């Protein structure tokens, strides 16, 4: 049997169900890895391993008595520290909220808790999910497990790093312009931004009300689908929640690619934001592999990346200013310098710019819908570059907008990133993105699982 600390969420679930592993033994093995690696990676704002172990002990007794209550019963899930966990602060990695202790779980945490999940850590984030790898905050920035001198991506940086390093099998992140998929891409894991409204955001500190998503981050596709099964569902108390029935998102994992039509959006990485040669080659190789596995792959054109980025920026800054305006005016010194620089322009966005961005947004949604009417999925780049050094602010600033994730925050379509290569110079992960129709997460997982099984990347891990 695979060593417990090397098991994915899905593997641990199967071992617990077959009584070959207990939740306590699994958690203890992961904690040993955490204790060894955390001093180098800085993934965690608040470790909660003792509390999680007490819950794992309860789960172990419950499972022995009556079997697991769900596929994730007794299994650990890390929480980005903008997601509320009852009895603990939600700091948002900021000195503004160091004492922001919450009395109730976020809705998504309550769902996971009801399924039996345990929560060993509140994880590092970019400040308020927008700043960057800042060094002037109460907590250090998380590091990339493939090379600790490099950026893990953000803003769900601690989630990506902890899962990529194998300290946790799963974590929750949030995604407003790519912040689940960015660290998933840079840390060599699977990150899903579900359809807008599929997962409740109640109890999650907002960045932009009409762009925010909560998504699962795991080491493999099957685990990601398993976690989404436990997270998804309508929440009448969240105004943005979609009134749709949750389903089994893992139902098509073994169906393969045959019969699917995949639209390859090449211009995103060829002309709109030209990717490095390695990224472009990795995407081309992934498209060829999918075709060999039975998919029909054809070139598709969408509006240029710049259109999506401009709309996202106008909406995000305006909505973030509605949240942060008072602090920006009265206590700007409470923010890291980088966070303040990113938020402040929102105070100067005109109402007409926001309205026009929302109008253009409808046109962009229609363009993506038209492409997906002819294809089951879209294949695009994620990042145009491998992770840059974390101590090079100029490189961070340059590479952040060089990505193709933001379009699908604008449109709300589900999008998943997974590893499709390694850079030769530094051995850093490269990633692709799969995008589906609204609420078609199962189809994305189907294609991602088929690619994962056929490609040579699924067993590659950082040499920590």
N, C-alpha and C positions, 0 to 999 in steps of 0.2 A: 504493500500500500504506500502511496505517496506520503512523505512526511507531512504532518498536519500543517506546519507553517507554510508549506508550498502548495497547499490545496487552494483551488478557487472556491468561490462561494458555492457554486453548483456541486463541485466535488465534495466539499464538506457536508453539504446538505444530504447528498446520497449516502455518505459514510455514517452520518448520524441516524438516518432513517434505517440503515442496515445494522445499527448497533455496533459499528466498528470504531466509533469515535463519540466522545461526549462533548457537549458545548464547552464545558470547563477545560478539558484538555486542549481543545482547539484554541480557546482564548489564551490559555497559558503559553502555548507555543508561539502565538503571535506577539504576546507581550515580551517574551524573551528577545524576539527580533526587534521589536520597538525599542527596548532598552539598549540594544547594541547599536542601532542606527540613528535614533532620534537626535543624539548630540551633533550629528553631521548634517541632518536634513531639516530640522526645525519645522516639522509639519504641524505641530500641535500647539494650540493656545491653552487648552485645559485638558490634561489627561484625566480620565475617569475609569481607569482599569479596575480599581477595587470595586467601585459601584457596579460596573459591568459584570465583574466576576460573581457578585452576589446574585445578579439576575440570571447569569448563566447557570449557577447552581440550582436556582428554581426551575429553569428550563430543563436541566438534566433530570431532576426528580419528576417533573411533569411528563417528559417524554418516556421515561422508564415506566411510568404508571399507565399512560393512556396513548402514547405515541405523539409525534409532533403536531402542533396545531396548524402549521403551515410549512411551506418549503424553507422558510428562513427562521424557523423557531430555534432560538438559542444562538443565532449567528450574529456576529458583530458588524455594525455599520457606523462609519464615522460621519460626523456632521460638520459641514462648513459653518463657521461661527457667525453666520447671519441667520441661522435657523434655530428657533427657540427649542430649548430642552428644559423642562420644568425643574426648578430648583437651582438653576445655574445661569450665570450671566451670558447674554448674547452681546459680545463686545464689538462685533463687526471689525475686529482688529484695530480699534480706534481708542484713543484716550477719552473721546467724548462719552463712551458707553462702558467704561470699565466696571461700573457697579450696576449694570442693567440686568439685574436678576429677574428671571421670568417665572411666573406662577403656573403657566400651562405650556404643554407641548405645542409646537406647530402642528397643523393638521396632518402633514405628511409624516411627522414623527409619531403622532398618535396612531396612525394606520400601521406603521412598522411595529410599534410597541404591541399593538393588538395582535399582530402576527407572530410575536415572540422575539423580535430583534432586540439586541442589547447594544449599548452606545458607549464605546470605550474612550471617545475623544471628541472634543470640539476642535475643529481644524483651522489652520491658518488660512487667511484670505487676503487679497489686496483690500486695503481699507475701504469699507463700504462697497466692496465689489467693483470699485472703479479705479483705485489708485494705481498701483504698480508695485514692483519689488522695492519697497521703501525701507530705508535704514534709520529713519528718525521717528519710529513708533515704539510703543511699549514691548512689542514682540518682534523678533527678527523675521525676515522673509523666508519662506520655504525654499528648498534647493531641489535641483533636478537629480533624481536618483541615478541616472545614467552618467552624470558628470556633475558633481556638486558645485563646480564653478559656473554652471549654466542655469538659466532661467527655467523653471518648471512649467511656465505658462500660467495664465490667470484668467479670471480672478480666483477660481477654485483651486488655488495653488497647493494648499496642504492636502486637499482631497486627492489631487492627481499624484502628488509625490508619495503619499502614504500608501496608496494602492499600487503605484508603480514599483515601489520598493518592497512590496509584499508584507508590509507591517499590518495592513488591513486588507481584507478581501473585497471590500466595497465601501463606498462613501457617497454622500449626496453632495452635489454642487448646484450652483445656480448659473443661469445663462441669459444675459441681456444683449450681448453682442458677440457671444461665442465662448463664454467663460466656463462651461463644462467641457466643450470640445477642444479648446485651446490647450489646457493642461493634459487632457487625455491624449492629444496629438503629441505633445512634447515628452510625455512620460511613458509612451508606448502601451497605453491601455485603451479600453473601450468607453466612450462617453456618448450618451444619448440626450439630446434635447427633445423632449416629447412635443407633440402638438400643443400649441398654446391652449391652456385651460385644462389639459388632461390631468395634471397633478396640481393639487391645491397649493396656493402660495400664502395662505393664511398663517400667520406666525413666522413669516420670513421677512426680514427687513427689506423693503423695496428699494430698487434703484430707478426703474422706469416701469410704471404700472402696466403699460400696454406692450412691453417687450420682454418682461421677466418670465423665466421658466425655471422649474426645479427638475434636475435630472440625475439619473444613476450613473455611477462611474465604477467600473469593475475591470478585472483582468481578462475576461473573456466574454463572448457574446451571450452564451447561455445564461451566465450569471446575471448579465445586465437585464435580459428579458425576465428572469426570475424576480429580480428586485423591482422592476417596473410593475409586475403583476401585483406586488404588495403595496405599491405607492399610488396607483392610479385610481380615480373615482371622483364622482361629482361631489362638490362641497357647496351647499347652498349659501354658506356664510362667506364665501369668496366670490365677489362680484364678477371676477374674470373666469370662474370655473365653468367648464363646458358640461352641459347636461347630456352627457353620453354615458352609456353603460361600459364599465371596464370589462376587459376580456382576457383571454389567455394569450399573451403576446409571444409566448414560446411555442405556439401550436404548429408553426411551419418551419421549425429550425432544421429539419432533416429533408425538406423538399427539394433543396438544391436550386440551381439557377436556371435550369432548363425551362423555357417558356416565358421567361421574363424579358422585357425590353428595357434597356438601360440607356438613358440619354447622357452622353458624355459632354459636359460643358467645358470644352477645351479653352475657350477664349478667356475665361477667368484667369487661368494661369499662363496662358501663352501671350496675350496682348494687354489685358486690363491691368494686371499686376504680375509682370513676368516672373515666374518662379525660377529658383536655381535649377541648373541642369539636372541635378540629382533628383529633385522633387518631380520635375517634369517627366523624367525617365521612369521613376517609380509609379507615377500615375498611368503612363502608357502601358507599363508592364501589367499593372492591375487590370486595366481594361482588356488587354489581350487574354489574361488568365480567365477573366469572367466570360469572355467569348468562348474560350476553349471548354469551359464548364457548361456551356449550353445557352448562355444569355445572348440575345441580340443586342449588340452595342452600336449605337448610332450617334453622330454628332448633333448636338442641340445648341441653339443660341438663345440666350436670355438677354435682358437689358444689361448694360455694362455695370461692373462692380461699383464704379463711382456713383451711380444713381442710388443703389441700395445703401452705400455708405453715407451719402449725404442725407438721405431720409432718416436713417438710423440715428445719425448724430443730432439732427435737429430735434427729433422726438426725445431721445435719451436725455440730452442736456436740459430741455424744457421740463420734462417730468422730474428729473433729478433736482432741478432748482426748486420745484414745488416742495420737495422733501427737505432739502438742505439750505434753503434760502436764509432762514433765520440764523443758523449757526455760521454760515458764510459771512453774514453781516456783523454778527455780534461776537463770535468767538472763532475767527478764522485760524487763530494760532493752535486750536485743538486738532487740526488736520495735519497730516504729513504734507510737506511742500508739494510733492507730486500730486496728491489727491486734490489739494486746493487748486492747483493749476488746471486739473482736468474738470473740476466742477464749476469753477468761477465763470467760464464763458456762458453757462446756462442762464446766468442772471441778465444777459444781454440779448438773448434770442427773442425776436419780436413775435407777437401773437400771430401775425400774418404768416410768418415763416413756419410756425408750428402747424397752422391750418393747412398751408400749402403742402407741407411734408406729409400730412395725413391724406391729403387728396392724391398725391403722387403714390403714396403707399398702396392705395386701392388698385392703381394701374399696375404696379409691380406684382401684387398678389395675382391679378388676372393673367399676367404674362407667365408666371410660374404655373398657375393652374392650367393654362393652355398647353404648356410643355408636358405636364404630367397627364393630360388627357390622351397624349400619344405615347407615353412611356409609363412603365410601372415605377421606375425610380430614376433619379438623377445621380450621376457620379461627378464629383467636383474635387478640386483641391481643398485642403483644410488650411494649413499654413504654407506660405510660399518659401519658407526658409526653415532649416532646423533651428533649435533653440540657440539663442545668443548667450553671451556671458551675462551673468546677473549683475556684475559690477560695472557694466558699460551702459550708462543711462542713454547715451546717444543711440546705441544699437537697439536697446529696448524700444525707444521711441520710434525708430525707423521700421522695425519689424512688426510692431503691434498691428498697424493697419494693413499689413501685407498678408491678407487672408481672405477666404471665401466663406466664412461662417455667418457674418452679419446679415446677408440677404435673407436668411431663414428665420431670424428674429423679426425682421420687418414683415415677412409673410406669415409667420406662425407655423410653417410646415415642420414636421418632425425631421430631424437630421442626426446622423450618427457618425462618429469618427473612429477609425481603428488603424492600427499600424500597417504600413505597406512598404517599409524599407528602413535602412539605416544609413546615415551619412558615412562616407568612407573616412573622412578626416578625423572625426571625433566619436564615431559610433553612436550618434544620437538618432532617436526615432524620427521617421517620416510618416505621414498619415494621409489617408484619403477620407472623403466624406460621401455618405449616401443619404439622399433626401427622398422622402416619399410624400404621397398624398396625405391630406389631413386625416389623422387617426388610423393611418396604415402602418403603424409601428411594427406589426407582425411581418409585413412584407420586407421592411428594412432589415429586421433581424434574420429573416430567411436568407437574404442575399449576403448579409455580413457573415453569417455562420458558414455559408458555402465558401466564401472567399477565405475566411479564417482557416478552414479545414484544408484547403488546397494550397495556400501560400505557406512560405517557410518561416513565418514570423511568430506564430502563436506561442512557441516555447522559448522564445528569446527573452532573457531577463537581464537587468543591469548587474554588472559584476561588482557588488558592494562588499 
